[in-house]
């Protein structure tokens, strides 16, 4: 029976999943044909008949005549000679469309042991009282599994008229039938059912008293939910007092605490005082749900008689209740003898406290008996909620001793208490360094850019250096919140006015993190200052500059200075900034790298320059890296740079790459490097006249658009709009010239990418572009479309051949490559119309420099 029911449930779920409305009107013929197909359905058949019936059911709402016709047909099917599987599904469908008319036929099935569960399935959702009557009649003549199934439905329907029959069946000799009856009575949950179960709990055979108790608990909960609290509480108390396994006691206690109000207090106190740790924990954990007068007072009275760990648990539970009574209990416990109780009370005040609690917590934070208590008090102050809390903490902070004052500033900082900003500015002028640090840290986080002049003023007036680094960070944080154009103004104004070298140095350090052209000019001017501290600060500010605009000044400094330390700062700062610049390198960038390499006379500095140079995809970078192969102390770093740069410029400067890899093979520091150089060399020779040097933009997508729509959509590069172009990494399919866009831009379906490059010609000439892609492809030469191939397919070199006319000078070639699914690849080659290489032609992806 269980296996059959599970199997039927799976079928029913499948039917529900298939219930998707079909388009088109439903006719009587449709109904007849669908039912006829279902009548012929057998186990193992495909589910087309089932699917069609489900579609009809979804469409027939609002067509009562056809709905009743469908019902009649299904009734006829279950009365006939259809296969068992067909009848199973017909009954399930009747559960969705059945009315009073189908009840007699379903009632007849209740007596068939093979069909009882199916008939129950159909009758359960039928809202008619006649369905309940049929189930009750069926129960009278059923036994065993059939009776179990019927009682399950009667319980689910909460049929009060079934209680006498269920009470009778609860005394059956078959324990499975008796247990099912008890469960059904627990679901029906009338007072009559409760009386029956309360009696069964005491009189049933020993092996059934557990199920009887389960059913009684369920019944009592339902009674409580229905507002019959008194009777429910009686049942809970009876179970709590009974000789039953401990888990029933715990369940009854929790129920009493939820529903019995003050009547539950004696039971709660007994559990807390008792020796059963689970009952004790259950009682304490549910303290927050207790309702009634005097509960907090009675529970608080228990605290002195409990061990410290129980006191802590009880205080934590009381804290969840909140309210003035609880606050007083917790406040008293803050001064308890047991450390566990004090800590729990302090932590509890974070939830139950108010603005009035602040002085007590502040006292605990400053005078707590242990570090843990002091820290717990600070945490509670951060978490405390309610009106006036920030103001109360602020008031306490102003009169606290310095050590505690710093902690309370940290609390206000953590609370983001913006009303404390004026006080933070005042404390930034404190004589205590810790207070100053806390105040500046809070200002950097909480204040807005409008407070920048005030914080700069506090930085300028610092009397000692203890809080200076924190103050400088605060100024930087505020400046970074300000508008870029004027973020350095307040700092520059202060710099102009000061005659103090230490203040000037401080402001210069700040400018080094703020950046901007005005700040750069001021820092550069400070390089000529007569005060050593100011010059040193200016140099270090340039070394810490946030962008590459400081590189010229750093390089100039490195050339001129005789100070070894300053020279190292300038070289390292330049190397860092050049490496951060990103994008496609300009001629100016390459000149800077050349100067930097020449000035880096220590191996560690040359290594730093080479590390940045390795990310520069430019032939001059390759040339510089190759030169350093002869420098033994940096040969390893030079070899890595040659490999990385050579791979990046394979398609633009093939001859240079071939030469570089041949030199690297001779100078390589190990076999692995020689092997990698050989692989790059082979690729360079294999590429020939293929176009692999591009700028790339993308990927571009369109919400819910498939490949054909992506192909038709003109994204910004196609319309001359703004797009983020970067140098395209040369990631190919093996050593072939096929670029793997999925490896460059990431995998994904229904997207597009654009590639562009510039072709320099010494004179106008005829040429041919041979291309292939996976999937669709478009091409433009000098802005005019030359190719449009929407079909998806594998990337085949030379699949598309387009004859073009190159003009003298610069020609721009752009491709669009779309992706449907699978690989995303493209290849292109520029040759003469005879298929042979072209002379006087140079490909240049750096044209914009």
N, C-alpha and C positions, 0 to 999 in steps of 0.2 A: 504493500500500500504506500509506504513512504517513498520508495523508488518511483512508483507510478506518479505520485503527486508531484514529486520534484521534477519529473520529466514533463508533466503537464504545465507546471509553473514556468519552466524554460520556454515551452511553446508559446504560452500566454505572453511572456515578456517579448518574445520575437514578434508576435502579432501586434503588440502595442508599438513596437519600434517601426513596424511597417505601415502604421496608420497615417499615411501622408495623403492629403486630398489630391485627387486627379482633376484635370481640367475637363470641362465639358459637362452638359446636362446628363442626369441619370434618368433612364426610362425603365418602364416595367420589364422590358425585354432584358435590359442590363441585369436587373435583379434576378430574373429567372435563370439567365445563363450563368451568372456567378454562383448561384446556389447549386445549380446542376453540376458545375465543375467541382464545387466543394464536396458534393455528395460522392463523387468518384475518387476523392482524395484518399491516398493510402500512405502508410508509413514509408518513408524513403523517397516519395515524390518530391519534385521541386515545389516551392511554396507559392507559385503563381496564383492558384485559386485563393489561397489564404490572403495574399496581398491584395487581390482584387476585391474581396469582400471587405477588407479593412478600408479600402478607398471608398467603397460605397457607403459604409457606415459614416465616414467622415463627411460625406457629401449630403447625406439624407436628412441632416438636422434642418428643420423647417419644412420638411415634406412628409407629414405624418402618414399620409395614405401609403406611400411607398415604404415608409419605415415599418408600418404594420404588415405590409405584404412580405417584407423581408423576414419579419418575425415569424409569420405564418409558415413561410417556406423552411425556415430553420427548425421550427417545431416539427414539421413533417419529416425533415431529415433525421432528427433524433428518434422519431417513432418508427422509421423505416429500417431498411437492411443495410444502411451505409456502414462502411468500415469503422472500426473503433476510433481511429485517429480522426476521421471526419466528424464523428459525434463529439469527441473531445473539443474540437475547435468550434463546432456549432454551439455547444453549451457555453463556451467562453464568450462567444459573440452575443449570446442571449443575455449574458450578464451586463452587456453594454446597451442593448436595444430592447430588452424584454419588458413587458407590461404584465398586467394580470392575466392576459390571454395565454401566456406560456407557462404559467405556474402549474396547472394540472399535469402537463407533460413532464415537467421537471420533478414534480412530486412523485410521479411513477418511477422515476429513475433512482429515487432515494433508497428504494428497497433492493436495488441491484448493487451488490458489493463492489462490482467493477466500476460502477458509474456514480456511486454516492458522492464521492469527493467532487466530481465534475458538476453534478446537480447543485451541490452546496456552493461551488464557485459561482454558478449562475444566479442562485437565489440570494446570496449575500448582499450584492449591491442593489437588489430590487427593493425600492422603497415601500412597496405595498405591504399593508398589514396581512394580506392574504399569503404573502411569502412566509411570514413568520408562522402563521397558522399551519401552513403546509410543513414547515420544518418541525413544528411541535408534533404534528400527526406522524411525521416520519420517524421521530425519536421514539414514539410509543412502540413501534414495530421493529426497531433496529437494535442491534447489539454490536459489541466489539468495535472494530475500526469504523464502521458506518456510524455508530452512535457517537464515537469520539469526534468524527468530522462534523456531524450535525450540531453537537453541543458547542463546538468551537465557533460555529456561525452564530448560534443563539447568544453566546457570550459576547461576541463581537458586536452584535446588534443590540446588546443590553436589553433583552426582552424580559420584562418583569413577570409576564404570565408564565414564563418557563421555569420560574424558581421552584415550584413544587416538584416538577419533573426532575429538575437538576438535583434537588435535595434527595430525591429517591435514588437517582443514579449514583450519587456520591457515596451510597452505602453498598454499591454493587460488589460482588465477590471478585470481579476482574479489577485488579488494582489500577490498570491503565484507564479503564472506564471511570472508575471512582476519581482518579486524579484529574481527568479531563473535566468532570462535572464540577469539582471544586474550583478549578481554574475558571470555568465559565461563570460560576457564582461570584467569584471575585471580580469579574469584569462587569457583570450585571449591577452589582453594588447597590442594591436597595437595602432598606433596613431589614426586610425579611431575609434577604440573602445573608446579611451580616449576622442575624440571629442563627441561621443554619450553620454558617461557618464557625461561629464562636462555639457552638455545641460540638461540631465535628472536630475542632481543634483539641477537645478534651476526650471525645469518645471514639474517634476513629482508631483503627488498628495502628499499632506503633509505627509501622513503616509508612503510613500515610499522614502522620501528624505533621511532618515537615511540609508536604504540599498543602495541607490544610492551613498551616500557619502562614505560608507564602500567600495563599489566596485571601486570608483574613487581612493581612497587611495591605494587599492591593485594594481590597474592598474598603478598608478604612481610609486609605488615601483618597479614593474616589468620593467617599462620603464627605470628607473634609473639603475637597474641591467643590462639592455641590452645596456647601454651606451647612451640612449636618455635623457640625464640629463636635458637639457634645457626645454623640454616639461614636464618632471616630476616636475621640480621646479615650472613651471607655475601652474600646478595642485595643488601642495602643497600650494602655495601662495594664490590661489583662495579659497581653503578650509579654510586656516588660517584667511582670511578676511571675510569669509561668516558668516552669522547669524546661527550658528549651535551649538549644545551642546558642552560644554567645553572640553569633552574628545576628540572630533575631533580636536579642536584647539591644544591640547597637542600633539596629534599624528602628526599633520601637522608640528608643531614647531620642534619636534624631527627629522622628515624627512628632513626639511629644514637645520637643523644643521648638518645633516649627508651628505647632497648632494649639498647644495647651496653655500658652502664656504662663502666668504665675504658677499654675498647677504643676508645671514641669520643674520648678525650682527644687523641691525636695529630691527628685530623682537626679537632677544635675549635681546637687551637693553630695549626694550619696556616691555618685560615680567619681567625683573629684576626690572624695575622702577615701574611696575604696582602694583595693590593691591591684585591680586589673588595669594594666597600663593602657590597653586598647580602649576600654570604657572611659578611662580618665581623659585620654587624648580626644576621643569622640565628643565628650561633653564640652571640653574646652574649645575645640575647633568650631563648635556650633553656637557658642555664646553670642556671636553677633546677631543671630536670628531670633533670639529670645525677645519676647514682647511682654510688657506689663510694668506695673509700678513697683519700685523698690528693688528691682533686679540688680542694678549696679551696686547698691548699698549692701545687699546680702552676699553678693559674690566678693566684694571688696573685703568683707569681714572674714572671708576664708583665707586671705593672703597670709596673715601672720602664722597660721598653723600649717602652711605648706612648705615643703623644701624649696630651695632657691630656684631649681630648674622649673618646677611647677608654677611658682610665682611669676617667673618670666613668661611662661606660656599664657597664663591667665591674664597678665597685664597686656600682652600683645593682642589677645582676643578682645579684651575690653576696649582697647584703642580703636578697633574696627567699628565699634558702636558709635563712637564720637559723643559729643554733647558735654554740657557743663559738669555733670556728675562725674563723667569719666575723666575729664581734665583734672578735676580735684584729686581723684584717686591717683592718677599718674603723677601729678605734682608732688603729692605726699611721698610716693614711691621713689622719686628722684633722690630722696635722702634716706632710703632704706639701708639696712645693714648689709644685705647681700649684694655683691657686685652684679650678679645676673639680673636681679630685680631693678637695680638702678639703670643698667644699660637698656633693659626692655622698656622701662618707663620713658627714658630719654628718646628712644626710637619711636615709641608710641605717640609721643607728643607731636611728631611730624604729621601724624594723621588726625589726631584729636585736638591738637592745640589751636590757638588763635593768637591775635596780636597781644593779648594779655599774658600769653605764655612766654613771650620773647625774653623778658628779664630773667626768668628762671633758667631758660636754655643758655642765655649768655653767661649767667653765673656758672652753670655746669661746664661751659666751654672754657672758662677761665680758671675755675677752681675745682673741677672734677677730680675725683680721687685717683683716677688712672688716665693715662694717655688715651686709651680706648674710649673712655667716657667723654673726654673732651672732644675727640674727633667725632663721636656719635652726635654730640650736641651741635657741632658745626654742620654736620650733614642734615640734622633735623631742621635747623634754621634755614638751610637752603631749600628744603622741601616744604616747609610750612606754608599753608595757603590761608587766604582770608583777607578781608579788608583791613588796611592799616598795618599789615605785617612789615612791609618795607620801611614805612615811617618809624615803626617801633625799633627795628634793627638799626636804622640810621641814628636814632636818638641814643641808643646804647653805645654805638660805635664812637660817637663824639666824646663820650665821657669815660671810655674804657682806657686802661693802661696800654702803652704802645704795643706790646706783644699781642694782646687780645685785639687791639684796634686793627692791626694788620690782618688778623684772621677774619674779623667782621667785614673788613673791606672786601676780602676774598668772597665772603658769603654774598654780599651785595652784588659783586661782580657776577657770581654764579647765578643769581636771581635776575640779572640784567635789569637792576633797579635804576632806571634812568633818572628818577627824581634825586638820586644820590650824586649825580654828576657835579653839581656845585661843591658839594662836600668833598668829593674826590680831588677837585682842583685845589681846595684848601689844604687837604692832607698831603698833596704833592709837594707842599712847601714845609712839611714837617721836618723836625731835626732828627727824626729816627729813620734810618735808611730802609728798614723793613717796611715801615708804614709808607714811605715814599714809593718803594717798589710795588707794593700792592696797589697803591693809588694810580700810578702810571699804567700798570697792567690793566686795571679796570677801565681807565679812560680810553686806552687804545681799543678796547673791545666795545664799550658802551657808547662813547661819545660819537657825535657826528662831525663831519668836516668843518662845520661852523665853529667848532671848539678848537680847531687847529692853532690859531694864534694864541689862545690861552695856554695850551699845552706847550707850545714853543717857548712862551714866556716863562713857564715853570722850568723848562729845561735850561734856559739861559741863566736862571737865578740859582741853580743848584750850587750848594756850598761845598759839597764833597762829591767824590766819584762813585760812591757805593751804589747809588741808584741810577747812575748815568746810562749804562747800557739798556736798562728797562725803559727809561725815559726816551731814549733815542728810538727804541722799537715802537713805543706808543706814537711818537711823532710820525714815523714811517707809516704805521697802520692808518692813522687819520689822513695823512696825505694821499694814500692810495685810495681812500674813499672819495676824495675830492675830484672835481673836474680836472682832466689832464692838463688843460691849458694853464691853470693857475695854481696847481697843487703845491708848487715850490715857492710861491710868492712870500708867504709868511716866514718861511725859513730864510729866504734870501734877504728879506728886510732885516731880520735879526742879525744875519751875518754882516751886513753893511754897518750896523750900529755898534757891534761889539769890538772892543779893543783887547779882550781877554783871549789869549792863545788857546787855552783849554776849551773855552766856549766855542771859539771858531772851529777848532778841530772837531768838536762834537757835532756842530751843524754841518760841517763838510761830510762827515761820515753818514749823516742822515741823507744828505743830497745824493750820496753815492747809491743809495737804495731807492730814492724817489725818481731820479732821472729827469729827462727833459732837456731841451736845448738851452733854456736860460740857466738851469742848474749846471749843465755841462760847461757853459762859458764861465760861470763863477768858480767852479772847481779848477778849471784850467788856469784861470787868472791866479788862483791861490798857489799854483806851482812856483810862482815867482816871489812868494812872500818871504820876508827876511827871517821869520820865526820858524825854527826847525820843526816844531810840533805841528804847525799849520801846514808846512810843505809835506810833511810825512802823512798827515791825515788826507790831504788832497790826493796824493799818489795812491793811497789805499782806497780812497773813494772811487777813483777811476778804475782801479782793479776790480772793484765790486759792482761796477756799473751794470744796470739791468739790460742794456742792449748794445749793439755793435757801434753805436754812434761815438763811443769813446775810443775806438781802436786807433784812429789817426793820432790822437793826443798821447795815447800809451806808446805807440811806436816812436813818435817823436821824442818822448821822454827816454825810452830805452836807448835811442841813438845818442842822446846828449849827456845823460847822467854818468857820473863817475862813481856813484854810490851803488855798490854791488846789490844790496838789499832792494833798493828802488828798481834797479834793472830787472831783477828776478820778478818782482811784483808786476812790472809793466809787461814783461814777456808772458807771464802766466795769465795775466788778465786779458791780454790780446788773444792768446790761444783759446781761452775759454769763450770769449765773446764771438770770435770768428766761427768756432765750432757750433755755437748756439744760433748763428744767423740763419741757417737752413735755407731752403729754396734753391734756385739755380744761381750758381756763383757768377759774380760780375768780374770784369777785368780788374776793377779796383780791389776786389777781394783777393784775387790771385796775386796782385802786386803786394798786398799786405802780407800774405802768406810767404812770399818770396823774401820780403824784408825781415819778417819774423824768423824765418829759418836761418837767415844769415846772422842775425843777432843772437840766436840761441847757441851760446858757446859751451853750455854744459849738457852732457848726455841726457840728464833728466828733463831738461827744458826741451831739447829736440824731440824726445819721446812724446812730450805733451803736444808739441806742434804736429807731429806725425799722426797722433791719435785724432786730432781734429781734421787734418788733411785727408785722412782715409775716407771721410764722408763727403768729400768734394768731388763730384763727377765732372772733372774738367781735365783736358789734356795737359795743361800746365801743372796741375797737381800731380799727375802721373809722372811727369818729367822730374819734378822735385823729389818725389818719393824714390825714383830710380837712382837719382844722384846720391841719396843717402845709403844705398846698398854698399857703397864703398866705405862707409863709416862703421867700423866693427862694433862699437858700443851700442849702436841703435839699429843694427842690421835686422834683427828680428822684427822690430816695429816697422821698419821700412818695407820689409818683405810683405807683411800683412797689408800695409797701405797700398803697395803696388798691386797686389791681388784684388783688393776691394775696388780700387779706382779703375783698374783695367777692365774688370767685369762691367762696371757702370758705363764705360765709354766705348764698349765693343763696337757698337754700330756707328759711332760718329768718327772715330779715329782708329780704324782697323790697323793701319800700318804702324801707328805709334804703339798700339797694344801688342802687336806681333813683336816689335823690337823690344819692348819692355819685358815681355814674358821670356824672350830668348836670353836677355841679360839676367833676369831673375833665376832662370834655370842654372846659370853658371855661378851665381853668387848666393844661391839659396842656402840657408843655414841648416836645412835638414831635408830628408827624402820626401816627407809629406808635402813640404812647400814646393819642391820640384814637381811632384805629381800634380798638384793643383795648378801650377803655372802651365804645365803641359795641357791640362784640360782647357784652360782659358785660351791657350794658343791654338788648340785644335778648333775651338769654337770660332775664333777670329778668322781662321782660314776657311772654315766652312760657310761663314755668312756671305762672303763674296760681296756682291752688289745688292744684297737684301737691305731693306730699310728696317732697322731695328732701333734707330735713334729718334725718339719722339718725346714730346710733352704729352701728358695724359690728364684727363679730367673725368671725374665720375667716381663711383657709379651713379647713374640717374634712374629713378624709378617713378612710377605713377600708381597711386593707390588703386588696387584691384585690377590694374591693367595687365592683360596678357601680352605675349610677344608681338602679335601683329599691331596692337595699339601702341606699344613701346616704339616699334619701328616707325609708325606714322607720326608720333609726337615729336615736335621740334623743341628740344631742350635748349637752355641758354647758349651753349657754344654754337648751335646750329642757327640761332637767330642773332648772333653777334652780341649776346648779353654777357654779363659778368659770370665768370666761372673760375674755380681754383685750379690752375694748371701747375703741375709739378713735373720734374724730369722723370720719365718713365724708366723704372728699373728694367734691366735686360734679363728677364726670366723666361727662358725659352724651353721648348720641348726637346730635351736632350741637347745635341749640338746642332739641331736644325734651326732655321731662322723663324720658326713659328713662336710668336709671343704668347705666353699663357696669362691672359688677363685675369683668370680666376686666381692665379697665384699672386698677382700684383694687387688686385682690388678686393679679393676675397670671393668666396663662393656665394651663389645666390641665383635665383631664377628671375626672369622677366625684368631685365635691366639693360642699360646701355652705357657705353663709354665712348669718349672721343679721343682721338690721337691727332696731333699736328706736328709738323716739322717744316723747316724752310730749306728750299733747294736753290743753291746759288749756281747760276749758269754764266759762263764767259761770253756766250752769245745765244741768240734764239736758235732753237733746234727742235726737231721732231723727236718724240720719245714714246715709250710705252710703259704703262704701269700694269704689272701683273700682280693680282691679289687673290687671296682666299680667306674665308672666315668661317667661324662656327659661333653665331648663326647668321642673322641678317647683316647687310653691310651697305653703307652709303659712302660716297667719296666726292670731295670738292677740290678743284684746283683753282687757286686765285679767286675763290668765292663762287665759282660756277660749278654746278653739279655735273659730274662725269660718270657716276655709277650709282645704280639703285638696284639692289638685289635683296628682296625680302625673304626669300626662301631659307628655311633653316636646314643645316646639313653640316657634315664634317668639314674641317678646314683643310683644303687641298691647295698647295702652292700653285700659282698660275692659273687657277680655275677661271678667274675673270681677267680678261685682257682688254685694256682701254688705251687707244692711241690718243696722245695729247700733244700739245704744242707748248713747250717751255719758252718763256720770254727771257730776254737778256736781263741779268740782275737777279733779283730775289723772287722766287715763286713759293707760295704757301700751299701745302697739301694737308687736307684734313680728312680723317676717316671717322665714321660712326659705326660701331660694332655692337650689335644687339645680342642678348643672351636669352634663349628660351629655357632649356634645361641642359644638364650634362656639362661637357667641357666648354670653355669660353676662350677662343683662340683667334688669332689673326696673323696674316703674313702678307708682306708686300715687297715688290722688287721694282727698281727703276732701271730700264734698259733702253737701248735703241729699238726702233721698230723691226729691226732684223733679229732682235733677241740678244744682241751682243752688248758688252759693257759700253758705257758712255764716257768720253773724255771731257774734261772741262766742267765737270759737275761736282759740287760739294754739298753734302747734307749737313744742316746746322740746326740742332734743336735749341741752341742758346741765342737765337737771333735777337731776342728781346733785351739782351744785356746792355 
